[in-house]
């Protein structure tokens, strides 16, 4: 890559706890991963951004004066959206060549899209000679995902990708964007990510439908409660208002309210090194995501169940949006290979899919190097 001037990477993420609450104003606890999207960048002196990929034969050129027309591009819509909204936010965007190299598995629920978006914006700023605020990068990246990719996501993925810190989880308040970095001290345990190998597509899945259901719950509850988001509702208040809600909407709201409580409990357990409690919270989260929020499906339920049945696993849950993707499990050190073998055998027998496993190596979010 000697012909390029800069190497800019942004992380994928694993969310330890707090699923489907970021767009409800709740707190989440993601970690940035060592799996990244890396952009090799150089200015080209034109009004065009030229995109290429290490694993695709495609080459795409984006005219900086016509970015709004690029929403339908297959592989380049994320990059075009990022360039469009970064420019609209008042930043200088110059012609450049960008080579993409992604090690975040696509469709895995580990936020390859956020890593692509955040690294693209960081690359555009770097090539233009601009300093940038990682929080603004995350907000612009989320807007690109909403308006160019059609996924009505919360802020968690882009925020973790841009603002991650090696060895830490981010306890992020998605309403205020206040954050606390919590050291991930697992004691005699490690985190293992398992990929169900059932790809998901958040646009075609029911992700946007779930968000609409939580918005319906909030509108109904606001007739009685003075709250600005669903995460503001307590479990007691929700039960008092249960009769106001259709059964399906109640179950969606119940997951959000109880998951928000689990985040606080999990953060406290992590701070005091109580991995037994942390593992039990992972299991409770998965049960709720399966029974109340219905975003797991046969494959993720099978994968989490196999992990939970392994004697040296303290807890396991789906991570990400669901409908396919990954689980994250808390496993005793020294038992990693036995765990993988045990889970893979049972999962493959039940579903026909062969899972992949990754160590959850925690990294910084954006990293910029001069070449």
C-alpha positions in Angstrom: 0.0 0.0 0.0 3.0 2.2 -0.4 1.3 4.4 -3.0 -1.2 5.6 -0.4 -0.5 8.3 2.1 -2.7 7.4 5.0 -4.1 4.3 6.7 -7.3 5.0 8.6 -9.3 2.3 10.5 -12.4 2.2 12.5 -13.6 -0.7 14.7 -16.5 -3.1 14.6 -18.2 -3.5 17.9 -19.6 -6.1 20.2 -22.4 -5.0 22.5 -22.1 -6.6 25.9 -25.5 -5.6 27.2 -28.3 -3.2 26.2 -29.8 -4.5 23.0 -32.5 -2.6 21.1 -32.5 0.2 23.6 -30.2 2.7 22.0 -33.0 4.1 19.8 -35.2 4.2 22.9 -32.8 6.6 24.7 -31.4 3.9 26.9 -27.9 3.1 28.1 -25.7 0.5 26.3 -22.4 -1.1 26.9 -20.5 -1.8 23.7 -16.8 -2.5 23.1 -14.8 -1.6 20.0 -13.2 -4.7 18.4 -9.8 -5.4 16.8 -11.9 -6.4 13.7 -11.9 -3.2 11.6 -12.6 -1.5 8.3 -9.4 0.0 7.1 -9.2 2.7 4.4 -6.0 3.4 2.5 -6.3 7.0 1.3 -4.6 9.6 -0.9 -5.8 12.9 -2.5 -6.1 12.8 -6.2 -6.5 16.4 -7.2 -10.0 15.9 -8.8 -13.6 16.4 -7.8 -14.1 12.6 -7.6 -13.8 10.1 -4.8 -12.6 6.8 -6.3 -13.5 3.7 -4.3 -12.0 0.2 -4.6 -12.0 -2.9 -2.4 -9.4 -5.5 -1.5 -12.1 -8.3 -1.7 -14.2 -7.0 -4.6 -13.5 -6.4 -8.3 -15.8 -3.3 -8.2 -14.5 0.2 -8.7 -16.8 3.1 -8.1 -16.3 6.8 -8.7 -18.4 9.4 -6.8 -18.8 12.8 -8.3 -18.6 15.2 -5.3 -21.2 17.5 -7.0 -23.8 14.7 -7.4 -23.6 12.7 -4.2 -27.3 12.9 -3.5 -28.0 10.7 -6.6 -25.9 7.8 -5.2 -28.4 6.3 -2.7 -29.0 3.3 -4.9 -25.4 2.2 -5.3 -24.9 -1.4 -4.2 -21.5 -1.2 -2.4 -20.9 2.5 -2.3 -24.1 3.9 -0.8 -22.5 4.1 2.7 -19.5 5.9 1.5 -21.6 8.3 -0.7 -23.9 9.0 2.2 -20.9 9.8 4.5 -19.3 12.1 2.0 -22.7 13.8 1.3 -23.5 14.5 5.0 -20.0 15.3 6.0 -19.9 18.0 3.3 -23.4 19.2 4.2 -22.2 19.6 7.8 -19.7 22.2 6.6 -16.6 20.2 6.2 -14.2 20.2 3.3 -14.3 17.1 1.1 -11.7 16.8 -1.6 -11.2 14.3 -4.4 -9.4 11.2 -3.2 -8.7 7.5 -3.8 -9.9 5.2 -1.1 -9.1 1.5 -0.9 -11.3 -0.5 1.5 -10.2 -3.5 3.5 -12.7 -4.9 6.0 -12.1 -7.6 8.5 -15.5 -7.3 10.2 -17.6 -10.2 9.0 -20.5 -8.8 6.9 -24.0 -9.6 8.2 -22.6 -10.7 11.5 -24.2 -8.1 13.8 -20.7 -6.8 14.7 -21.3 -3.5 12.9 -19.4 -3.7 9.7 -21.5 -0.9 8.3 -20.6 1.4 11.2 -16.9 0.6 10.8 -17.2 1.4 7.1 -19.0 4.7 7.7 -16.8 6.0 10.5 -13.5 5.1 8.7 -14.8 6.7 5.5 -15.5 10.0 7.3 -12.2 9.9 9.2 -10.4 9.2 5.9 -12.2 12.1 4.1 -11.2 14.5 6.9 -7.7 13.2 7.0 -7.2 13.6 3.3 -8.6 17.2 3.5 -6.3 18.0 6.3 -9.0 18.5 8.9 -9.1 17.6 12.5 -12.3 16.0 13.6 -14.5 15.2 16.6 -15.2 11.5 16.9 -18.6 12.2 18.4 -19.6 14.3 15.3 -18.2 11.6 13.1 -20.5 9.1 14.8 -23.6 11.4 14.4 -22.9 12.0 10.7 -22.3 8.3 10.1 -25.6 7.5 11.7 -27.4 10.0 9.4 -25.8 8.3 6.4 -27.1 4.9 7.6 -30.6 6.3 8.1 -30.9 8.2 4.8 -28.7 6.4 2.3 -28.9 2.8 3.6 -32.4 2.9 5.0 -31.7 1.5 8.4 -33.3 3.6 11.2 -30.6 2.6 13.7 -29.7 4.2 17.1 -26.3 5.8 17.8 -24.6 2.9 19.5 -22.8 1.3 16.6 -21.3 4.4 15.1 -20.4 5.8 18.5 -18.6 2.7 19.6 -16.7 2.5 16.3 -15.5 6.1 16.6 -15.0 6.4 20.3 -13.9 2.9 21.5 -11.0 2.5 23.9 -8.8 -0.6 24.1 -9.6 -2.8 27.1 -12.8 -0.9 27.9 -16.5 -1.0 27.4 -18.4 2.3 26.9 -21.3 2.8 29.2 -23.1 5.2 26.8 -26.3 7.1 27.5 -27.9 7.2 24.1 -30.1 10.1 25.0 -27.5 12.5 26.3 -24.3 10.9 24.7 -22.7 11.1 28.2 -20.3 8.2 28.5 -18.1 6.4 31.0 -15.3 4.0 30.1 -15.4 0.8 32.2 -12.4 -1.4 32.3 -13.3 -4.9 31.1 -11.8 -7.0 33.8 -13.1 -10.6 33.3 -10.8 -12.3 35.9 -10.5 -16.0 35.0 -12.9 -15.6 32.0 -12.8 -14.5 28.4 -15.3 -13.3 25.9 -15.9 -15.4 22.8 -18.0 -14.3 19.8 -19.8 -17.0 17.8 -21.1 -16.2 14.3 -24.3 -18.1 13.5 -23.4 -17.7 9.8 -27.0 -16.8 9.1 -26.6 -13.4 7.4 -29.1 -10.7 8.2 -30.2 -7.7 6.3 -31.5 -5.0 8.6 -33.4 -3.2 5.9 -35.3 -6.3 4.8 -35.6 -7.7 8.4 -38.0 -6.4 11.0 -35.5 -4.0 12.6 -37.3 -0.9 11.5 -40.6 -2.6 12.5 -39.3 -3.0 16.0 -38.4 0.6 16.2 -41.8 1.6 15.1 -43.4 -0.6 17.7 -41.4 1.0 20.5 -42.4 4.4 19.2 -46.0 3.3 19.3 -45.5 2.3 23.0 -44.0 5.6 23.8 -46.8 7.6 22.2 -49.4 5.6 24.2 -47.5 5.9 27.5 -46.9 9.6 27.1 -50.7 10.0 27.5 -50.2 9.2 31.2 -46.5 9.5 31.9 -44.2 12.6 31.6 -41.4 10.8 29.7 -39.3 11.8 26.7 -38.2 8.3 25.7 -39.1 4.7 26.5 -35.9 4.3 28.6 -37.3 6.8 31.0 -40.2 4.5 32.0 -39.7 2.3 35.1 -40.9 -1.2 35.4 -43.4 -0.1 38.0 -44.8 2.6 35.7 -45.0 0.2 32.8 -47.0 -2.4 34.8 -49.4 0.4 36.0 -50.0 1.3 32.4 -50.2 -2.2 31.0 -53.9 -2.1 30.2 -53.3 0.9 27.9 -51.0 -1.1 25.6 -51.9 -3.8 23.0 -50.3 -7.1 24.1 -47.6 -7.1 21.4 -46.6 -3.4 22.1 -46.5 -4.2 25.8 -44.1 -7.0 25.3 -41.8 -4.9 23.2 -41.9 -2.1 25.8 -41.3 -4.6 28.7 -38.1 -5.8 27.0 -36.8 -2.2 26.6 -37.6 -1.3 30.2 -36.1 -4.4 31.7 -33.1 -4.4 29.5 -32.3 -0.8 30.6 -32.3 -2.1 34.2 -30.0 -5.0 33.2 -27.5 -2.5 31.8 -27.1 -0.8 35.2 -26.9 -4.2 36.9 -24.3 -5.4 34.4 -22.1 -2.3 34.7 -22.1 -2.6 38.5 -21.2 -6.3 38.2 -18.3 -5.5 35.8 -17.0 -2.8 38.2 -16.8 -5.2 41.1 -15.6 -8.1 39.0 -18.6 -10.3 39.7 -18.6 -12.5 36.6 -21.3 -14.9 37.9 -23.8 -12.1 38.1 -22.6 -10.6 34.7 -23.1 -14.0 33.1 -26.6 -14.4 34.5 -27.5 -11.0 33.1 -26.4 -12.1 29.7 -28.7 -15.1 29.8 -31.6 -13.0 31.0 -31.1 -10.5 28.2 -31.2 -13.3 25.6 -34.4 -14.7 27.0 -36.0 -11.3 26.8 -34.8 -10.7 23.2 -36.2 -14.1 22.3 -39.5 -14.2 24.1 -40.5 -10.5 24.4 -38.7 -8.7 21.5 -38.6 -11.7 19.1 -35.4 -10.8 17.3 -33.4 -14.0 17.8 -34.8 -16.7 15.7 -34.0 -20.4 15.6 -30.3 -20.0 14.8 -29.4 -17.5 17.5 -31.5 -19.3 20.1 -29.7 -22.6 19.3 -26.3 -21.0 19.4 -27.0 -19.3 22.8 -28.6 -22.4 24.2 -25.6 -24.6 23.3 -23.2 -22.0 24.9 -25.3 -21.8 28.1 -25.3 -25.6 28.4 -21.5 -25.7 28.4 -20.4 -26.2 32.0 -17.6 -23.5 31.9 -19.8 -20.8 30.3 -21.3 -18.3 32.7 -23.6 -16.7 30.2 -24.4 -16.1 26.5 -26.6 -13.8 24.5 -27.2 -12.6 21.0 -25.4 -9.3 20.3 -26.4 -6.8 17.7 -29.7 -6.4 16.0 -30.5 -10.1 15.7 -32.3 -11.9 12.9 -29.0 -13.7 12.4 -25.5 -12.6 13.3 -23.6 -13.4 16.5 -23.7 -14.3 20.2 -21.2 -13.2 22.9 -20.3 -15.7 25.6 -18.4 -15.5 28.9 -16.2 -18.6 29.2 -13.6 -19.8 31.7 -10.0 -19.4 30.5 -8.5 -22.6 29.3 -11.8 -23.9 28.1 -12.0 -22.0 24.9 -11.3 -24.8 22.4 -13.6 -27.2 24.3 -16.3 -24.6 24.3 -16.0 -24.0 20.5 -16.1 -27.8 19.8 -19.1 -28.3 22.1 -21.1 -25.4 20.7 -20.3 -26.1 17.1 -21.3 -29.8 17.3 -24.7 -29.0 18.8 -25.4 -25.9 16.8 -24.6 -27.6 13.5 -26.6 -30.6 14.3 -29.7 -28.5 15.1 -29.4 -25.9 12.3 -27.1 -27.2 9.5 -25.0 -24.0 9.8 -21.3 -24.3 10.8 -20.5 -21.4 13.2 -17.3 -19.3 13.2 -15.6 -18.1 16.4 -13.7 -15.0 17.2 -11.9 -13.8 20.3 -13.3 -10.5 21.6 -10.1 -8.5 21.4 -11.0 -4.9 22.5 -9.4 -2.0 20.6 -9.4 1.7 20.1 -12.1 3.1 17.7 -10.4 5.3 15.1 -6.7 4.8 14.3 -4.8 7.0 11.8 -1.4 6.2 10.5 0.8 8.1 8.0 2.3 5.7 5.5 
